[in-house]
Amino acid sequence: MNEKELVEKLKKEGFSNVYVWEDDAVTYYPDHTHDKLSAHIIVEGEMALTMDGKTFTIKSGGRFDVPAYIVHSAKIGEQGCRYIIGEK
């Protein structure tokens, strides 16, 4: 699927706030929460997500969802990362 199709897929799943985000290499987001369920689909690059004491590396084409109010952190890979975020 291309980026536009992935955005539409998230909207069809009920994610009302859907947008594309891009981070520079090795950007780090320390522990934080969101007040809504958030979906992330990696378009280019990779991101390491730490949640519940486990770290997962998500690469291009991968998806992860973070439930509302769950503490997590993220570190962007060495090539940066472009991804689609949906919130509901």
SENU-268228 format. One record per atom (N, C-alpha, C, O): residue in one letter; y, z, x. Coordinates in steps of 0.02 Angstrom, whole numbers, padded with zeros to 5 digits, always signed. Each point is the difference from the previous one (the first is absolute). Last residue first. Layout:
BEGIN
AYZX ...
***
This chain:
BEGIN
K+00383+00900-00373 K-00006+00015-00072 K-00019+00072-00010 K-00007+00022-00057 E+00076-00234+00257 E+00004+00070-00021 E-00008+00005-00076 E+00028-00039-00038 G-00073-00134+00273 G+00006+00006-00072 G+00001+00073-00018 G-00038+00040+00029 I+00073-00214+00202 I-00007+00067-00029 I+00008-00006-00076 I+00045-00034-00025 I-00106-00128+00257 I+00025+00003-00069 I-00015+00069-00026 I-00054+00027+00009 Y+00096-00119+00257 Y-00046+00020-00052 Y+00035+00002-00068 Y+00061+00003-00005 R-00056-00050+00296 R+00032-00023-00062 R-00050+00016-00056 R-00059-00016+00005 C+00100+00099+00269 C-00041-00006-00060 C+00044-00023-00059 C+00055+00025-00010 G-00081+00002+00310 G+00039+00009-00061 G-00045-00010-00061 G-00060-00011+00007 Q-00023+00008+00216 Q+00031-00064-00018 Q+00046+00007-00060 Q+00026-00051-00025 E-00155+00236+00115 E+00041-00027+00055 E+00034-00066-00016 E+00048-00019+00035 G-00116+00191-00239 G-00031-00027+00060 G+00049-00031+00048 G+00060-00006-00014 I-00008+00214-00161 I-00004-00073+00001 I-00028-00023+00068 I+00012+00030+00051 K-00045+00206-00195 K+00026-00028+00063 K-00013-00075+00000 K-00056-00022-00011 A+00066+00252-00174 A-00018-00069+00018 A+00032-00019+00066 A+00056+00019+00015 S-00134+00203-00201 S+00045-00026+00051 S-00024-00070+00018 S-00057-00019-00016 H+00032+00218-00202 H-00026-00051+00045 H+00053-00019+00051 H+00059+00013-00009 V-00123+00155-00227 V+00033-00003+00065 V-00035-00052+00044 V-00062+00000+00005 I+00082+00002-00278 I-00048+00010+00054 I+00036-00008+00067 I+00033-00050+00012 Y+00062+00014-00240 Y+00004+00067+00028 Y-00052+00017+00053 Y-00009+00058+00017 A-00044-00273-00164 A+00062+00039-00002 A-00010+00069+00030 A-00052+00032-00012 P-00114-00223+00097 P+00016+00035-00063 P+00067+00038+00006 P+00021+00019+00055 V-00096-00243+00078 V+00013+00070+00013 V+00019+00033-00067 V+00050-00018-00030 D-00190-00218+00128 D+00041+00032-00051 D+00007+00074+00018 D-00047+00032+00024 F-00011-00282+00113 F-00014+00071-00012 F+00048+00026-00053 F+00057-00022-00004 R-00161-00228+00128 R+00040+00037-00050 R-00020+00074+00002 R-00058+00017+00011 G+00043-00269+00149 G-00025+00063-00025 G+00048+00034-00048 G+00060-00015-00002 G-00018-00191+00127 G-00047-00012-00055 G-00027+00064-00031 G-00029-00002-00054 S+00117+00020+00299 S+00019-00054-00044 S-00054-00015-00052 S-00058-00010+00017 K+00026+00249+00079 K+00024-00062+00031 K+00017-00052-00053 K-00011+00011-00060 I-00025+00273+00100 I-00002-00054-00049 I+00033-00061+00031 I+00057+00003+00024 T-00175+00246+00053 T+00042-00056+00021 T-00010-00057-00049 T-00056-00024-00010 F+00030+00307-00006 F-00028-00066-00014 F+00048-00053+00026 F+00061+00007-00010 T-00118+00279+00030 T+00043-00056+00015 T-00038-00065-00011 T-00056-00008+00024 K+00047+00283-00118 K-00035-00059+00025 K+00049-00057+00011 K+00047-00008-00039 G+00006+00227-00059 G-00028+00012+00066 G-00039-00058+00030 G-00029+00007+00053 D+00150-00016-00266 D-00056+00047-00005 D-00036+00010+00066 D-00061+00009+00002 M+00206-00205+00028 M+00001+00034-00064 M-00063+00044-00004 M-00054-00022+00017 T+00197-00174+00144 T-00035+00064+00004 T+00010+00036-00066 T+00056+00013-00021 L-00039-00282+00125 L+00017+00049-00052 L-00041+00063+00011 L-00061-00004+00008 A+00147-00232+00130 A-00048+00055+00001 A+00026+00053-00049 A+00055+00025+00008 M-00016-00305+00012 M+00028+00066-00010 M-00057+00051+00003 M-00053-00011-00028 E+00120-00273+00094 E-00045+00054-00020 E+00037+00066-00003 E+00054+00009+00029 G-00008-00303-00044 G-00001+00060+00042 G-00050+00051-00023 G-00049-00016-00034 E+00138-00145-00152 E-00003-00016+00072 E+00001+00065+00040 E+00034+00047-00020 V-00065-00033-00213 V+00006-00073+00003 V-00007-00024+00072 V-00036-00048+00014 I-00043+00274-00170 I+00025-00023+00065 I-00002-00077+00001 I-00052-00030-00011 I+00079+00213-00193 I-00042-00056+00021 I+00031-00028+00064 I+00057-00021+00001 H-00046+00258-00165 H+00026-00036+00058 H-00050-00055+00018 H-00059+00014+00010 A+00135+00172-00226 A-00049-00047+00029 A+00034-00036+00058 A+00059-00018-00005 S-00017+00265-00140 S+00026-00059+00036 S-00058-00040+00030 S-00047+00028+00029 L+00121+00177-00227 L-00054-00036+00034 L+00031-00060+00035 L+00041-00036-00029 K+00129+00231-00006 K-00037-00048-00040 K-00060-00025+00040 K+00000+00004+00062 D+00167+00144+00026 D-00009+00029-00066 D-00036-00047-00048 D-00006+00014-00060 H-00021+00024+00337 H+00037-00042-00049 H-00013+00031-00068 H-00051+00032-00012 T+00046+00070+00283 T-00033-00015-00063 T+00044-00048-00040 T+00058-00012+00017 H-00102+00091+00264 H+00044-00004-00058 H-00042-00013-00062 H-00061-00010+00005 D+00053+00035+00290 D-00027+00024-00064 D+00053-00002-00054 D+00056+00023+00008 P+00013-00186+00181 P-00035+00065+00002 P-00024+00020-00070 P+00015-00033-00050 Y+00027-00212+00162 Y+00021+00038-00059 Y-00038+00067+00001 Y-00060+00000-00012 Y+00126-00207+00202 Y-00041+00057-00021 Y+00032+00034-00061 Y+00060+00015+00001 T-00068-00265+00156 T+00038+00043-00045 T-00047+00056-00024 T-00059-00012-00012 V+00002-00179+00166 V-00009+00072+00010 V+00049+00044-00039 V+00014+00056+00021 A+00052-00309-00034 A-00058+00028+00036 A+00008+00075+00011 A+00055+00025+00012 D+00081-00118-00218 D-00006-00018+00070 D-00061+00033+00031 D-00029+00046-00028 D+00045-00107-00239 D+00017+00050+00051 D-00008-00029+00069 D-00042-00042+00013 E+00072-00036-00294 E-00019-00018+00068 E+00024+00054+00048 E+00057+00022-00003 W-00111-00087-00282 W+00031+00043+00051 W-00024-00022+00069 W-00056-00024+00007 V+00069-00054-00292 V-00026-00014+00067 V+00040+00041+00050 V+00061+00004-00006 Y-00115+00052-00267 Y+00045-00031+00048 Y-00035-00009+00067 Y-00051+00030+00013 V+00040+00071-00292 V-00039-00035+00052 V+00049-00036+00046 V+00044-00036-00023 N-00065+00212-00199 N+00046-00010+00056 N-00041-00030+00057 N-00035+00037+00035 S-00082+00003-00232 S+00064-00026-00025 S+00050-00014+00056 S+00040-00046-00006 F-00318+00051-00033 F+00050+00025+00048 F+00067-00031-00019 F+00009-00061+00005 G-00223+00011-00114 G+00043+00051-00029 G+00050+00031+00048 G+00035+00047-00018 E-00199-00234+00044 E-00035+00064+00001 E+00044+00057-00027 E-00022+00057-00003 K+00109-00276+00029 K-00050-00003-00053 K-00041+00065-00004 K-00026+00017-00053 K+00182-00041+00229 K+00035+00005-00064 K-00048-00001-00059 K+00008+00038-00048 L-00095-00076+00263 L+00020+00070-00009 L+00037+00010-00065 L-00010+00051-00034 K-00046-00272+00090 K-00061+00040-00012 K+00017+00073-00012 K-00025+00031-00047 E+00197-00179+00114 E-00018-00008-00071 E-00062+00040-00018 E-00005+00027-00055 V+00069-00032+00280 V+00051+00035-00039 V-00017-00003-00074 V+00003+00050-00035 L-00137-00176+00178 L-00014+00071+00007 L+00051+00043-00038 L-00019+00050-00031 E+00052-00284+00042 E-00058+00016-00043 E-00018+00074+00004 E-00019+00030-00050 K+00188-00110+00194 K+00023-00003-00070 K-00056+00018-00048 K+00010+00037-00048 E-00063-00056+00280 E+00043+00058-00015 E+00022+00002-00073 E-00003+00053-00032 N-00222-00184+00074 N+00062+00002+00037 N+00042+00059-00024 N-00018+00035-00048 M-00259-00062+00055 M+00059+00000-00042 M+00063+00000+00044 M+00001+00031+00053 
***
